[in-house]
């Protein structure tokens, strides 16, 4: 088996030889989907936190 301990160094050197960052045709679509999912996740977290606070206030 080969010695892959310096694989990060190999990738770093290879990336320096590129003239521009590598992208693919659907990059913007994929990134916008990721952003939408993160926004929804943050909204759910806010709802959970406010629900927890309301339940705590009702107990007191």
CHARMM-style PDB file with segment names, atoms N, HN, CA, C and O in Angstrom:
ATOM      1  N   UNK     1       0.843  -1.168   0.000  1.00  0.00      PROA
ATOM      2  CA  UNK     1       0.000   0.000   0.000  1.00  0.00      PROA
ATOM      3  C   UNK     1       0.895   1.240   0.000  1.00  0.00      PROA
ATOM      4  O   UNK     1       1.932   1.285   0.661  1.00  0.00      PROA
ATOM      5  N   UNK     2       0.461   2.237  -0.759  1.00  0.00      PROA
ATOM      6  HN  UNK     2      -0.382   2.200  -1.296  1.00  0.00      PROA
ATOM      7  CA  UNK     2       1.254   3.461  -0.852  1.00  0.00      PROA
ATOM      8  C   UNK     2       1.200   4.279   0.429  1.00  0.00      PROA
ATOM      9  O   UNK     2       0.290   4.133   1.246  1.00  0.00      PROA
ATOM     10  N   UNK     3       2.170   5.121   0.579  1.00  0.00      PROA
ATOM     11  HN  UNK     3       2.909   5.240  -0.084  1.00  0.00      PROA
ATOM     12  CA  UNK     3       2.217   6.018   1.721  1.00  0.00      PROA
ATOM     13  C   UNK     3       1.398   7.267   1.371  1.00  0.00      PROA
ATOM     14  O   UNK     3       1.829   8.077   0.549  1.00  0.00      PROA
ATOM     15  N   UNK     4       0.222   7.428   1.988  1.00  0.00      PROA
ATOM     16  HN  UNK     4      -0.128   6.770   2.655  1.00  0.00      PROA
ATOM     17  CA  UNK     4      -0.664   8.561   1.709  1.00  0.00      PROA
ATOM     18  C   UNK     4      -0.668   9.582   2.835  1.00  0.00      PROA
ATOM     19  O   UNK     4      -1.648  10.307   3.007  1.00  0.00      PROA
ATOM     20  N   UNK     5       0.399   9.649   3.595  1.00  0.00      PROA
ATOM     21  HN  UNK     5       1.195   9.059   3.456  1.00  0.00      PROA
ATOM     22  CA  UNK     5       0.450  10.576   4.714  1.00  0.00      PROA
ATOM     23  C   UNK     5       0.524  12.028   4.247  1.00  0.00      PROA
ATOM     24  O   UNK     5       0.113  12.929   4.978  1.00  0.00      PROA
ATOM     25  N   UNK     6       1.028  12.260   3.074  1.00  0.00      PROA
ATOM     26  HN  UNK     6       1.362  11.528   2.481  1.00  0.00      PROA
ATOM     27  CA  UNK     6       1.171  13.620   2.564  1.00  0.00      PROA
ATOM     28  C   UNK     6       0.134  13.936   1.494  1.00  0.00      PROA
ATOM     29  O   UNK     6       0.390  14.738   0.595  1.00  0.00      PROA
ATOM     30  N   UNK     7      -1.023  13.316   1.586  1.00  0.00      PROA
ATOM     31  HN  UNK     7      -1.232  12.665   2.316  1.00  0.00      PROA
ATOM     32  CA  UNK     7      -2.034  13.520   0.556  1.00  0.00      PROA
ATOM     33  C   UNK     7      -2.539  14.958   0.550  1.00  0.00      PROA
ATOM     34  O   UNK     7      -2.874  15.485  -0.511  1.00  0.00      PROA
ATOM     35  N   UNK     8      -2.598  15.601   1.714  1.00  0.00      PROA
ATOM     36  HN  UNK     8      -2.325  15.172   2.575  1.00  0.00      PROA
ATOM     37  CA  UNK     8      -3.029  16.998   1.752  1.00  0.00      PROA
ATOM     38  C   UNK     8      -2.035  17.894   1.020  1.00  0.00      PROA
ATOM     39  O   UNK     8      -2.427  18.845   0.345  1.00  0.00      PROA
ATOM     40  N   UNK     9      -0.754  17.585   1.156  1.00  0.00      PROA
ATOM     41  HN  UNK     9      -0.436  16.812   1.704  1.00  0.00      PROA
ATOM     42  CA  UNK     9       0.275  18.348   0.448  1.00  0.00      PROA
ATOM     43  C   UNK     9       0.124  18.167  -1.059  1.00  0.00      PROA
ATOM     44  O   UNK     9       0.272  19.122  -1.820  1.00  0.00      PROA
ATOM     45  N   UNK    10      -0.167  16.956  -1.483  1.00  0.00      PROA
ATOM     46  HN  UNK    10      -0.288  16.179  -0.864  1.00  0.00      PROA
ATOM     47  CA  UNK    10      -0.359  16.673  -2.897  1.00  0.00      PROA
ATOM     48  C   UNK    10      -1.531  17.460  -3.456  1.00  0.00      PROA
ATOM     49  O   UNK    10      -1.425  18.045  -4.534  1.00  0.00      PROA
ATOM     50  N   UNK    11      -2.651  17.483  -2.737  1.00  0.00      PROA
ATOM     51  HN  UNK    11      -2.737  17.008  -1.861  1.00  0.00      PROA
ATOM     52  CA  UNK    11      -3.829  18.226  -3.194  1.00  0.00      PROA
ATOM     53  C   UNK    11      -3.560  19.730  -3.208  1.00  0.00      PROA
ATOM     54  O   UNK    11      -3.974  20.422  -4.138  1.00  0.00      PROA
ATOM     55  N   UNK    12      -2.877  20.238  -2.194  1.00  0.00      PROA
ATOM     56  HN  UNK    12      -2.541  19.676  -1.438  1.00  0.00      PROA
ATOM     57  CA  UNK    12      -2.555  21.662  -2.162  1.00  0.00      PROA
ATOM     58  C   UNK    12      -1.687  22.069  -3.351  1.00  0.00      PROA
ATOM     59  O   UNK    12      -1.925  23.109  -3.964  1.00  0.00      PROA
ATOM     60  N   UNK    13      -0.702  21.269  -3.674  1.00  0.00      PROA
ATOM     61  HN  UNK    13      -0.509  20.424  -3.176  1.00  0.00      PROA
ATOM     62  CA  UNK    13       0.169  21.563  -4.809  1.00  0.00      PROA
ATOM     63  C   UNK    13      -0.615  21.502  -6.115  1.00  0.00      PROA
ATOM     64  O   UNK    13      -0.409  22.331  -7.001  1.00  0.00      PROA
ATOM     65  N   UNK    14      -1.506  20.530  -6.238  1.00  0.00      PROA
ATOM     66  HN  UNK    14      -1.674  19.857  -5.518  1.00  0.00      PROA
ATOM     67  CA  UNK    14      -2.298  20.398  -7.456  1.00  0.00      PROA
ATOM     68  C   UNK    14      -3.262  21.573  -7.605  1.00  0.00      PROA
ATOM     69  O   UNK    14      -3.500  22.037  -8.721  1.00  0.00      PROA
ATOM     70  N   UNK    15      -3.815  22.055  -6.503  1.00  0.00      PROA
ATOM     71  HN  UNK    15      -3.621  21.678  -5.597  1.00  0.00      PROA
ATOM     72  CA  UNK    15      -4.761  23.166  -6.590  1.00  0.00      PROA
ATOM     73  C   UNK    15      -4.074  24.469  -6.975  1.00  0.00      PROA
ATOM     74  O   UNK    15      -4.702  25.348  -7.564  1.00  0.00      PROA
ATOM     75  N   UNK    16      -2.806  24.602  -6.651  1.00  0.00      PROA
ATOM     76  HN  UNK    16      -2.295  23.888  -6.172  1.00  0.00      PROA
ATOM     77  CA  UNK    16      -2.070  25.819  -7.006  1.00  0.00      PROA
ATOM     78  C   UNK    16      -1.835  25.915  -8.503  1.00  0.00      PROA
ATOM     79  O   UNK    16      -1.654  27.016  -9.023  1.00  0.00      PROA
ATOM     80  N   UNK    17      -1.833  24.800  -9.205  1.00  0.00      PROA
ATOM     81  HN  UNK    17      -1.980  23.905  -8.782  1.00  0.00      PROA
ATOM     82  CA  UNK    17      -1.591  24.809 -10.641  1.00  0.00      PROA
ATOM     83  C   UNK    17      -2.837  25.195 -11.429  1.00  0.00      PROA
ATOM     84  O   UNK    17      -2.736  25.484 -12.621  1.00  0.00      PROA
ATOM     85  N   UNK    18      -4.003  25.209 -10.802  1.00  0.00      PROA
ATOM     86  HN  UNK    18      -4.085  24.975  -9.833  1.00  0.00      PROA
ATOM     87  CA  UNK    18      -5.218  25.601 -11.497  1.00  0.00      PROA
ATOM     88  C   UNK    18      -5.238  27.110 -11.721  1.00  0.00      PROA
ATOM     89  O   UNK    18      -4.820  27.881 -10.857  1.00  0.00      PROA
ATOM     90  N   UNK    19      -5.723  27.519 -12.877  1.00  0.00      PROA
ATOM     91  HN  UNK    19      -6.063  26.892 -13.579  1.00  0.00      PROA
ATOM     92  CA  UNK    19      -5.786  28.937 -13.186  1.00  0.00      PROA
ATOM     93  C   UNK    19      -6.984  29.605 -12.516  1.00  0.00      PROA
ATOM     94  O   UNK    19      -6.898  30.762 -12.105  1.00  0.00      PROA
ATOM     95  N   UNK    20      -8.086  28.895 -12.405  1.00  0.00      PROA
ATOM     96  HN  UNK    20      -8.156  27.955 -12.739  1.00  0.00      PROA
ATOM     97  CA  UNK    20      -9.281  29.439 -11.773  1.00  0.00      PROA
ATOM     98  C   UNK    20      -9.922  28.347 -10.919  1.00  0.00      PROA
ATOM     99  O   UNK    20      -9.691  27.162 -11.158  1.00  0.00      PROA
ATOM    100  N   UNK    21     -10.702  28.724  -9.954  1.00  0.00      PROA
ATOM    101  HN  UNK    21     -10.890  29.687  -9.760  1.00  0.00      PROA
ATOM    102  CA  UNK    21     -11.340  27.712  -9.103  1.00  0.00      PROA
ATOM    103  C   UNK    21     -12.237  26.789  -9.929  1.00  0.00      PROA
ATOM    104  O   UNK    21     -12.957  27.227 -10.826  1.00  0.00      PROA
ATOM    105  N   UNK    22     -12.170  25.522  -9.604  1.00  0.00      PROA
ATOM    106  HN  UNK    22     -11.584  25.165  -8.875  1.00  0.00      PROA
ATOM    107  CA  UNK    22     -12.972  24.544 -10.318  1.00  0.00      PROA
ATOM    108  C   UNK    22     -14.421  24.618  -9.853  1.00  0.00      PROA
ATOM    109  O   UNK    22     -14.698  24.543  -8.656  1.00  0.00      PROA
ATOM    110  N   UNK    23     -15.335  24.765 -10.788  1.00  0.00      PROA
ATOM    111  HN  UNK    23     -15.111  24.827 -11.761  1.00  0.00      PROA
ATOM    112  CA  UNK    23     -16.764  24.761 -10.485  1.00  0.00      PROA
ATOM    113  C   UNK    23     -17.441  23.831 -11.472  1.00  0.00      PROA
ATOM    114  O   UNK    23     -16.843  23.425 -12.469  1.00  0.00      PROA
ATOM    115  N   UNK    24     -18.658  23.504 -11.199  1.00  0.00      PROA
ATOM    116  HN  UNK    24     -19.143  23.834 -10.389  1.00  0.00      PROA
ATOM    117  CA  UNK    24     -19.406  22.648 -12.094  1.00  0.00      PROA
ATOM    118  C   UNK    24     -20.670  23.385 -12.518  1.00  0.00      PROA
ATOM    119  O   UNK    24     -21.042  24.373 -11.884  1.00  0.00      PROA
ATOM    120  N   UNK    25     -21.339  22.931 -13.573  1.00  0.00      PROA
ATOM    121  HN  UNK    25     -21.037  22.128 -14.088  1.00  0.00      PROA
ATOM    122  CA  UNK    25     -22.460  23.684 -14.140  1.00  0.00      PROA
ATOM    123  C   UNK    25     -23.601  23.994 -13.169  1.00  0.00      PROA
ATOM    124  O   UNK    25     -24.170  25.083 -13.247  1.00  0.00      PROA
ATOM    125  N   UNK    26     -23.951  23.102 -12.275  1.00  0.00      PROA
ATOM    126  HN  UNK    26     -23.489  22.218 -12.212  1.00  0.00      PROA
ATOM    127  CA  UNK    26     -25.071  23.326 -11.368  1.00  0.00      PROA
ATOM    128  C   UNK    26     -24.674  23.866 -10.018  1.00  0.00      PROA
ATOM    129  O   UNK    26     -25.427  23.729  -9.053  1.00  0.00      PROA
ATOM    130  N   UNK    27     -23.506  24.477  -9.926  1.00  0.00      PROA
ATOM    131  HN  UNK    27     -22.894  24.588 -10.709  1.00  0.00      PROA
ATOM    132  CA  UNK    27     -22.975  24.933  -8.636  1.00  0.00      PROA
ATOM    133  C   UNK    27     -23.915  25.905  -7.942  1.00  0.00      PROA
ATOM    134  O   UNK    27     -24.199  25.742  -6.755  1.00  0.00      PROA
ATOM    135  N   UNK    28     -24.402  26.910  -8.656  1.00  0.00      PROA
ATOM    136  HN  UNK    28     -24.172  27.042  -9.620  1.00  0.00      PROA
ATOM    137  CA  UNK    28     -25.268  27.930  -8.053  1.00  0.00      PROA
ATOM    138  C   UNK    28     -26.569  27.318  -7.543  1.00  0.00      PROA
ATOM    139  O   UNK    28     -27.053  27.686  -6.473  1.00  0.00      PROA
ATOM    140  N   UNK    29     -27.132  26.391  -8.302  1.00  0.00      PROA
ATOM    141  HN  UNK    29     -26.739  26.092  -9.171  1.00  0.00      PROA
ATOM    142  CA  UNK    29     -28.381  25.745  -7.899  1.00  0.00      PROA
ATOM    143  C   UNK    29     -28.177  24.935  -6.621  1.00  0.00      PROA
ATOM    144  O   UNK    29     -29.001  24.988  -5.709  1.00  0.00      PROA
ATOM    145  N   UNK    30     -27.092  24.198  -6.560  1.00  0.00      PROA
ATOM    146  HN  UNK    30     -26.422  24.156  -7.301  1.00  0.00      PROA
ATOM    147  CA  UNK    30     -26.794  23.383  -5.381  1.00  0.00      PROA
ATOM    148  C   UNK    30     -26.566  24.281  -4.172  1.00  0.00      PROA
ATOM    149  O   UNK    30     -27.074  24.002  -3.086  1.00  0.00      PROA
ATOM    150  N   UNK    31     -25.808  25.352  -4.351  1.00  0.00      PROA
ATOM    151  HN  UNK    31     -25.395  25.579  -5.233  1.00  0.00      PROA
ATOM    152  CA  UNK    31     -25.505  26.240  -3.235  1.00  0.00      PROA
ATOM    153  C   UNK    31     -26.767  26.925  -2.725  1.00  0.00      PROA
ATOM    154  O   UNK    31     -26.927  27.093  -1.515  1.00  0.00      PROA
ATOM    155  N   UNK    32     -27.668  27.324  -3.621  1.00  0.00      PROA
ATOM    156  HN  UNK    32     -27.538  27.187  -4.604  1.00  0.00      PROA
ATOM    157  CA  UNK    32     -28.908  27.969  -3.180  1.00  0.00      PROA
ATOM    158  C   UNK    32     -29.784  26.985  -2.407  1.00  0.00      PROA
ATOM    159  O   UNK    32     -30.455  27.380  -1.453  1.00  0.00      PROA
ATOM    160  N   UNK    33     -29.789  25.722  -2.797  1.00  0.00      PROA
ATOM    161  HN  UNK    33     -29.245  25.401  -3.572  1.00  0.00      PROA
ATOM    162  CA  UNK    33     -30.536  24.702  -2.068  1.00  0.00      PROA
ATOM    163  C   UNK    33     -29.977  24.521  -0.667  1.00  0.00      PROA
ATOM    164  O   UNK    33     -30.733  24.390   0.296  1.00  0.00      PROA
ATOM    165  N   UNK    34     -28.673  24.513  -0.553  1.00  0.00      PROA
ATOM    166  HN  UNK    34     -28.059  24.620  -1.335  1.00  0.00      PROA
ATOM    167  CA  UNK    34     -28.028  24.384   0.761  1.00  0.00      PROA
ATOM    168  C   UNK    34     -28.395  25.559   1.641  1.00  0.00      PROA
ATOM    169  O   UNK    34     -28.716  25.374   2.815  1.00  0.00      PROA
ATOM    170  N   UNK    35     -28.355  26.768   1.095  1.00  0.00      PROA
ATOM    171  HN  UNK    35     -28.095  26.918   0.141  1.00  0.00      PROA
ATOM    172  CA  UNK    35     -28.700  27.959   1.870  1.00  0.00      PROA
ATOM    173  C   UNK    35     -30.153  27.914   2.344  1.00  0.00      PROA
ATOM    174  O   UNK    35     -30.443  28.288   3.481  1.00  0.00      PROA
ATOM    175  N   UNK    36     -31.066  27.461   1.487  1.00  0.00      PROA
ATOM    176  HN  UNK    36     -30.830  27.157   0.564  1.00  0.00      PROA
ATOM    177  CA  UNK    36     -32.477  27.349   1.867  1.00  0.00      PROA
ATOM    178  C   UNK    36     -32.658  26.368   3.021  1.00  0.00      PROA
ATOM    179  O   UNK    36     -33.402  26.640   3.963  1.00  0.00      PROA
ATOM    180  N   UNK    37     -31.989  25.249   2.947  1.00  0.00      PROA
ATOM    181  HN  UNK    37     -31.384  25.027   2.182  1.00  0.00      PROA
ATOM    182  CA  UNK    37     -32.098  24.248   4.012  1.00  0.00      PROA
ATOM    183  C   UNK    37     -31.545  24.769   5.331  1.00  0.00      PROA
ATOM    184  O   UNK    37     -32.109  24.498   6.392  1.00  0.00      PROA
ATOM    185  N   UNK    38     -30.449  25.513   5.273  1.00  0.00      PROA
ATOM    186  HN  UNK    38     -29.992  25.734   4.411  1.00  0.00      PROA
ATOM    187  CA  UNK    38     -29.892  26.085   6.494  1.00  0.00      PROA
ATOM    188  C   UNK    38     -30.842  27.108   7.099  1.00  0.00      PROA
ATOM    189  O   UNK    38     -30.992  27.173   8.319  1.00  0.00      PROA
ATOM    190  N   UNK    39     -31.486  27.908   6.251  1.00  0.00      PROA
ATOM    191  HN  UNK    39     -31.365  27.855   5.260  1.00  0.00      PROA
ATOM    192  CA  UNK    39     -32.451  28.889   6.744  1.00  0.00      PROA
ATOM    193  C   UNK    39     -33.620  28.205   7.437  1.00  0.00      PROA
ATOM    194  O   UNK    39     -34.069  28.649   8.494  1.00  0.00      PROA
ATOM    195  N   UNK    40     -34.115  27.121   6.841  1.00  0.00      PROA
ATOM    196  HN  UNK    40     -33.751  26.760   5.982  1.00  0.00      PROA
ATOM    197  CA  UNK    40     -35.234  26.382   7.443  1.00  0.00      PROA
ATOM    198  C   UNK    40     -34.820  25.781   8.784  1.00  0.00      PROA
ATOM    199  O   UNK    40     -35.602  25.769   9.735  1.00  0.00      PROA
ATOM    200  N   UNK    41     -33.596  25.287   8.852  1.00  0.00      PROA
ATOM    201  HN  UNK    41     -32.961  25.296   8.080  1.00  0.00      PROA
ATOM    202  CA  UNK    41     -33.100  24.671  10.078  1.00  0.00      PROA
ATOM    203  C   UNK    41     -33.021  25.715  11.190  1.00  0.00      PROA
ATOM    204  O   UNK    41     -33.354  25.429  12.340  1.00  0.00      PROA
ATOM    205  N   UNK    42     -32.580  26.924  10.844  1.00  0.00      PROA
ATOM    206  HN  UNK    42     -32.310  27.157   9.910  1.00  0.00      PROA
ATOM    207  CA  UNK    42     -32.492  27.993  11.833  1.00  0.00      PROA
ATOM    208  C   UNK    42     -33.881  28.404  12.312  1.00  0.00      PROA
ATOM    209  O   UNK    42     -34.068  28.695  13.493  1.00  0.00      PROA
ATOM    210  N   UNK    43     -34.862  28.429  11.398  1.00  0.00      PROA
ATOM    211  HN  UNK    43     -34.710  28.192  10.438  1.00  0.00      PROA
ATOM    212  CA  UNK    43     -36.233  28.770  11.779  1.00  0.00      PROA
ATOM    213  C   UNK    43     -36.795  27.738  12.755  1.00  0.00      PROA
ATOM    214  O   UNK    43     -37.443  28.098  13.738  1.00  0.00      PROA
ATOM    215  N   UNK    44     -36.548  26.464  12.484  1.00  0.00      PROA
ATOM    216  HN  UNK    44     -36.021  26.172  11.685  1.00  0.00      PROA
ATOM    217  CA  UNK    44     -37.034  25.406  13.365  1.00  0.00      PROA
ATOM    218  C   UNK    44     -36.413  25.546  14.750  1.00  0.00      PROA
ATOM    219  O   UNK    44     -37.083  25.334  15.761  1.00  0.00      PROA
ATOM    220  N   UNK    45     -35.146  25.901  14.792  1.00  0.00      PROA
ATOM    221  HN  UNK    45     -34.602  26.073  13.971  1.00  0.00      PROA
ATOM    222  CA  UNK    45     -34.457  26.047  16.068  1.00  0.00      PROA
ATOM    223  C   UNK    45     -35.076  27.194  16.867  1.00  0.00      PROA
ATOM    224  O   UNK    45     -35.247  27.085  18.081  1.00  0.00      PROA
ATOM    225  N   UNK    46     -35.410  28.288  16.189  1.00  0.00      PROA
ATOM    226  HN  UNK    46     -35.271  28.377  15.203  1.00  0.00      PROA
ATOM    227  CA  UNK    46     -36.030  29.430  16.864  1.00  0.00      PROA
ATOM    228  C   UNK    46     -37.394  29.044  17.421  1.00  0.00      PROA
ATOM    229  O   UNK    46     -37.739  29.428  18.538  1.00  0.00      PROA
ATOM    230  N   UNK    47     -38.176  28.281  16.644  1.00  0.00      PROA
ATOM    231  HN  UNK    47     -37.895  27.969  15.737  1.00  0.00      PROA
ATOM    232  CA  UNK    47     -39.495  27.854  17.101  1.00  0.00      PROA
ATOM    233  C   UNK    47     -39.378  26.949  18.318  1.00  0.00      PROA
ATOM    234  O   UNK    47     -40.165  27.057  19.258  1.00  0.00      PROA
ATOM    235  N   UNK    48     -38.403  26.067  18.298  1.00  0.00      PROA
ATOM    236  HN  UNK    48     -37.763  25.980  17.535  1.00  0.00      PROA
ATOM    237  CA  UNK    48     -38.197  25.163  19.428  1.00  0.00      PROA
ATOM    238  C   UNK    48     -37.820  25.954  20.675  1.00  0.00      PROA
ATOM    239  O   UNK    48     -38.338  25.692  21.760  1.00  0.00      PROA
ATOM    240  N   UNK    49     -36.927  26.911  20.521  1.00  0.00      PROA
ATOM    241  HN  UNK    49     -36.506  27.123  19.640  1.00  0.00      PROA
ATOM    242  CA  UNK    49     -36.480  27.695  21.668  1.00  0.00      PROA
ATOM    243  C   UNK    49     -37.626  28.517  22.249  1.00  0.00      PROA
ATOM    244  O   UNK    49     -37.778  28.592  23.469  1.00  0.00      PROA
ATOM    245  N   UNK    50     -38.425  29.128  21.394  1.00  0.00      PROA
ATOM    246  HN  UNK    50     -38.302  29.067  20.404  1.00  0.00      PROA
ATOM    247  CA  UNK    50     -39.531  29.940  21.901  1.00  0.00      PROA
ATOM    248  C   UNK    50     -40.600  29.044  22.526  1.00  0.00      PROA
ATOM    249  O   UNK    50     -41.219  29.433  23.517  1.00  0.00      PROA
ATOM    250  N   UNK    51     -40.828  27.856  21.969  1.00  0.00      PROA
ATOM    251  HN  UNK    51     -40.325  27.541  21.165  1.00  0.00      PROA
ATOM    252  CA  UNK    51     -41.780  26.914  22.548  1.00  0.00      PROA
ATOM    253  C   UNK    51     -41.326  26.444  23.912  1.00  0.00      PROA
ATOM    254  O   UNK    51     -42.135  26.316  24.831  1.00  0.00      PROA
ATOM    255  N   UNK    52     -40.060  26.191  24.045  1.00  0.00      PROA
ATOM    256  HN  UNK    52     -39.404  26.295  23.299  1.00  0.00      PROA
ATOM    257  CA  UNK    52     -39.498  25.762  25.325  1.00  0.00      PROA
ATOM    258  C   UNK    52     -39.663  26.862  26.357  1.00  0.00      PROA
ATOM    259  O   UNK    52     -40.025  26.593  27.502  1.00  0.00      PROA
ATOM    260  N   UNK    53     -39.399  28.103  25.958  1.00  0.00      PROA
ATOM    261  HN  UNK    53     -39.105  28.322  25.028  1.00  0.00      PROA
ATOM    262  CA  UNK    53     -39.532  29.234  26.879  1.00  0.00      PROA
ATOM    263  C   UNK    53     -40.980  29.414  27.323  1.00  0.00      PROA
ATOM    264  O   UNK    53     -41.242  29.675  28.498  1.00  0.00      PROA
ATOM    265  N   UNK    54     -41.916  29.278  26.396  1.00  0.00      PROA
ATOM    266  HN  UNK    54     -41.704  29.066  25.442  1.00  0.00      PROA
ATOM    267  CA  UNK    54     -43.335  29.412  26.749  1.00  0.00      PROA
ATOM    268  C   UNK    54     -43.766  28.310  27.713  1.00  0.00      PROA
ATOM    269  O   UNK    54     -44.508  28.574  28.659  1.00  0.00      PROA
ATOM    270  N   UNK    55     -43.316  27.091  27.485  1.00  0.00      PROA
ATOM    271  HN  UNK    55     -42.714  26.876  26.716  1.00  0.00      PROA
ATOM    272  CA  UNK    55     -43.656  25.977  28.387  1.00  0.00      PROA
ATOM    273  C   UNK    55     -43.063  26.221  29.771  1.00  0.00      PROA
ATOM    274  O   UNK    55     -43.703  25.927  30.781  1.00  0.00      PROA
ATOM    275  N   UNK    56     -41.871  26.744  29.822  1.00  0.00      PROA
ATOM    276  HN  UNK    56     -41.351  26.983  29.001  1.00  0.00      PROA
ATOM    277  CA  UNK    56     -41.226  27.033  31.094  1.00  0.00      PROA
ATOM    278  C   UNK    56     -41.979  28.124  31.852  1.00  0.00      PROA
ATOM    279  O   UNK    56     -42.128  28.043  33.071  1.00  0.00      PROA
ATOM    280  N   UNK    57     -42.448  29.127  31.145  1.00  0.00      PROA
ATOM    281  HN  UNK    57     -42.327  29.193  30.155  1.00  0.00      PROA
ATOM    282  CA  UNK    57     -43.204  30.204  31.797  1.00  0.00      PROA
ATOM    283  C   UNK    57     -44.554  29.718  32.316  1.00  0.00      PROA
ATOM    284  O   UNK    57     -45.025  30.193  33.349  1.00  0.00      PROA
ATOM    285  N   UNK    58     -45.177  28.781  31.613  1.00  0.00      PROA
ATOM    286  HN  UNK    58     -44.793  28.396  30.774  1.00  0.00      PROA
ATOM    287  CA  UNK    58     -46.459  28.248  32.054  1.00  0.00      PROA
ATOM    288  C   UNK    58     -46.322  27.412  33.334  1.00  0.00      PROA
ATOM    289  O   UNK    58     -47.235  27.375  34.159  1.00  0.00      PROA
ATOM    290  N   UNK    59     -45.184  26.750  33.487  1.00  0.00      PROA
ATOM    291  HN  UNK    59     -44.442  26.780  32.816  1.00  0.00      PROA
ATOM    292  CA  UNK    59     -44.953  25.925  34.670  1.00  0.00      PROA
ATOM    293  C   UNK    59     -44.775  26.814  35.897  1.00  0.00      PROA
ATOM    294  O   UNK    59     -45.212  26.460  36.992  1.00  0.00      PROA
ATOM    295  N   UNK    60     -44.144  27.951  35.717  1.00  0.00      PROA
ATOM    296  HN  UNK    60     -43.790  28.239  34.828  1.00  0.00      PROA
ATOM    297  CA  UNK    60     -43.865  28.841  36.854  1.00  0.00      PROA
ATOM    298  C   UNK    60     -45.074  29.551  37.311  1.00  0.00      PROA
ATOM    299  OT1 UNK    60     -45.008  30.335  38.257  1.00  0.00      PROA
TER     300      UNK     60
END
